[in-house]
């Protein structure tokens, strides 16, 4: 569904300055970046901010997943808005595999964007995730019992390839601030109907939160940033612990049980991650509780036993019929 907001072309200079400050932090060398623009109000606001803050130092890509009849029209909207501002824009057509549609679409989208960035010799992909997205992500992950790595939420920056990274310069902007930018910029935009589809967890949460006016998205974004810092410190401590107290013997991985209880969960999390296992925080917490009771435990095809004051990690043996 397409919409537009007409108004003056002036964007609040304070918002432009905040965007520029975020880019200075996330892309300190000032290299040319790529904006991932879907045609929705948030990413169109990012396009307007970039035009004010870094003119001539960015390009735009929009992804056609081929999943909805309006997709080509939405891509055309982005192309027209970019062309009007003299910004190079490319439409990336992708094929989405079978399975979890949202996850597969995301995977295809980032793969195409990564290839585009490499081809265009850009330094980073900027996406339009904002503070409200961060708040929703934290609440969903809290509900699932995530550990600190999950509760750090949407990362503001992370490496996504040999020569580029994904950056999210809008994580401290609210949805309302971005809507104001679109209104002031008088730019047409599209709305994705899946954002209102309660078949998806995020849409259900948004519906519930629509009546809650005391949640502060910026507060959630700040908490996520602080948790990310804490998680980085924990990763450092875990790395130092494992460097001194880990050994691989006959295919089994052994490490001493940390005396410091606050290290036990992140050590387990690190070991499962190193083994290529994605596990939920609540499941890992249950496994830790069993180990602390002196019991052996298994999770995600990994058997963890207690032997001579060590945790021993090995593949779970096949079950007998």
N, C-alpha and C positions, 0 to 999 in steps of 0.2 A: 504494500500500500504506500502510495506516494503522498508526501505532504510538503508544505513549505511555510516558512515564516518570513514575513516581510518586515523590514525595519531599516534603520540607518545602517550604513556600511562600517561604522566605527565600532571596533571591539574595545572593551575596557582595557586600557593600557596596563593595569595591574595584572590582569590575567595573562596578557602577552608576556610581561616580565617574568611571571611565575613559570610559564612554559619555557622561556629562554633559560632561566636558571636551572630548571630540571634537565634540559638538554646539555647545558654546560657541565653538569655533574655526570650525566650518563654517556655523553659523547665528547669528552674533554678536548680531543684533538680537532674538533670541529669539522671532521670529514663529512662528505655528502652521505645522507641517509635515505632510506626508502620508507614511505608511509604505506601501511596496509589500510586501505580505505574501502569499507563495505558499501558505503552510500547511506548508512544510518546516521542519525544526528550526532552521535559521539565522534565517529571518525571524520565526519564532515567538519565538525568543530576543530578537530586536530589539523585538518587541511588548512582551515582559515588561520589558525594560530601559527602554523609553520610559515604560511605566506607572509605574515607580519613579522615573525621573529627571525626566520632564516631564508629569506627569498633567494632563489637560485641555488640553494644548497640541499635540495631534496627532490626526489621523484616519487611517483605514486604508482601503486599496483592495486588492482581490484580483482578478486577471485570469483569466477563463475563456477559454482559447484554443480550446476545442472540439475538441481534438486527441486526447484520451484519455477513455475511459469514466468514469474516476474524477474527472475535472476538477470536475464540479458538487459532488461530495461534498467535495472538498478546499476549494472555495470556501465551502461550508456550514460546514466546520470553522473557517475563519477568521472567518466571520460570528459563529458561536457564541462563540468565544474573545473577540472584540471586544465583543459584547453583554454578556457576563458581567462585563466590566470597565468597562462604560459608555462605550465608545469608538465613535464613529460609524464605520460600515463600509459600503462600497459594492462591489458586484460589477460588474466591467467586462467585458462580453462583446465579444470581437473576432473578426474573420474573418481567417484567415491565408492570404495569397496563395500561389500556386504558386511553386516554385523551391526554393532552399535553405531547408528548413523551419525550422531554428534561427534563421537570420538574419531570415527573414520574420516569425517569431513575436516575435522581439525588437523588430523595427521596429513591429509592430502594438501590442505591449505598451507601449512607451514613448510612442507616439502617444496611446494611450488614457489613460495615466497623466498625460501633459502636459495633455490636455483636462480631465481631472478636477481637477487642481491649479488650473488657471485658473478653472474653474467654482466651485470651493470657496474660492477666494481664499487658497490656501496658499502659503507662501514657497518650499518645496522638496519634492522627492521624495527620501526616504531609502530606499536599497536595502540588502540584507543581504550584499553582497560582503565577504569577510573575508580574512585573511592567507593562508590556504591557497589561496583563489581567485587571489590575487595571485601567489603562488609558481608555481602552475600556468600562469598567463598569461605570466609572464616566461620560464619554461622553453620554452613553445610558441613564443614570439616569438624567443627566442634560436635555436631550431632552424630558424626560417625566415630568419634573417639580418637581423632588423629593425635599424633605426637607433635613435638615442636617443629619438625621439618614441615609437616603439613600445615601447622598453625601459622607459619610465616607467610602463608597465603600466596598471592600472585607475586612472583619475584619482579622487582623493578628492573633488573638487568640479569641476563644469563647468556652464556656462550651457546651459539646455535650452529656453529660451523667452524671451519679452519680459519676463516678471516672475517667473520661477522658475528654479531650478537643480536639478541632481541631486547629492545628497551621499551619501557612503558612510562612515558613522561607525564601521563595524565593521572597517575595513581593517587595524587593528592588534590585532584579536581573532583567536584561532585557532579552528579548527573544534571542538577539544576544549573550549575555554572556553565556546563557545556551547552545546555539548551539555550541559555541566554546568549552565548556566542553565536549559535546558529541563527537566533532571532535577529541579533544585531547585524550579522553578516548578510541577512536576506537570501540565504542559499536554500535551494530545494534539497530534500532528503527523502529517504525511503525508510519504511518501518518493516522489520522482519516479523511476520505473524507468529513465528515459533517462539518469540519472546513472551507471547501471551498464552502459549499452549501449556496448560497445567499437566500435560503428560510428562513434562520435564520438571525436575526438582527445582531448578532455579526459578522457573516461572511460578511454581506453587509458592515458593518462599516470598517472591515479590508480591504476590496477591495478599498474603498474610501481613506483610510489612507495610502495605499501603495505608493501613489504619494506625500505624505506630509513628508518631511524629517526634519522639524524643531520642531515637537512635541517631548518633552522629557519625556519618560515613568517614569524615576526616579523622575522628577519634579511632575508629577501627583501623584505618589505614596507618595511623601512627603506631598503634599497638602491633600491627603486622610487621612494620619496619623494625620495631624493638625486638620482637620475637626472632626475626631473621638475624639480627645482630647476636642475640643470645645463642641461636642455633649455630652460628658460625664459630662462636667461642667453644661451644660443646663439641663441634666437629674437630676443632684443633686439639682439645683435650683428649678426645677419643683417639685421634691419630697418634698422639704422643703415647697414650696408654698401649695401643696395639703395636706400636713400633718396638716396645720393650717387652710386651707380655703376650705375643702371638707367635705361634709356630704352626707349620704345616707338616704333618707326619703321615706318610702313606695315604695321602688323599684326604685325610681328616684335617680340619682346622681346629686348633686348640688355642684358647686364651684363658689366662687366669681370671677368676671371678673378681671383678673390681671390689675392693673394700669400700670404696665410696659408692653408696647406693645410688646417688644421682647420676653416676656414669653407667649404670647397668642397662637401663633402657636404651640410651643412645649407642652403647656398644653392640647390643643385640641388633638394633636397627641398622647399624653400619655393616655388620656381618651379613645380614640377609640381603642388603643392597649389593654388597660385593659379590654375592652368589647369584645375582640377577633375579632376586625374588622381590616382588612388590606385595607388601602385606599391610593390612590396616593397623593403625595404632592400637585399637581396642584388642585385636587379636594378639598383637605383640605383648600388650600388657598382661593378658591372660597367661601367655607362655611364661613371662617373667615371674608371675605369681606362683606358677607351678614349680619353676626352678628354685625359687626362694623357699618353697616348702620342702625342697630336697628331692623333688620328683623329676624324672626325665620327661621330655615333652617333644611334640612334633608340630610343625607348621609349614604349610606350603611345600611339602615334599622334603623337608629338612628335619632330621632327628637331632635334638640337642640333649646330650647326656652330661652328667656330672661325674668327673673322674679325677681323683686326687687334687681337689681344689680348683679344677679347670672346667670350663665349658668346652665340650667337644661337639663340633658341627660336622655332620656327615649326611649323605643322601639317605632318606628314609628307605629301609629295605622293603622289597615288594611284599605285599600281603599274601599269605598262603590261602588257598581256596578251602 
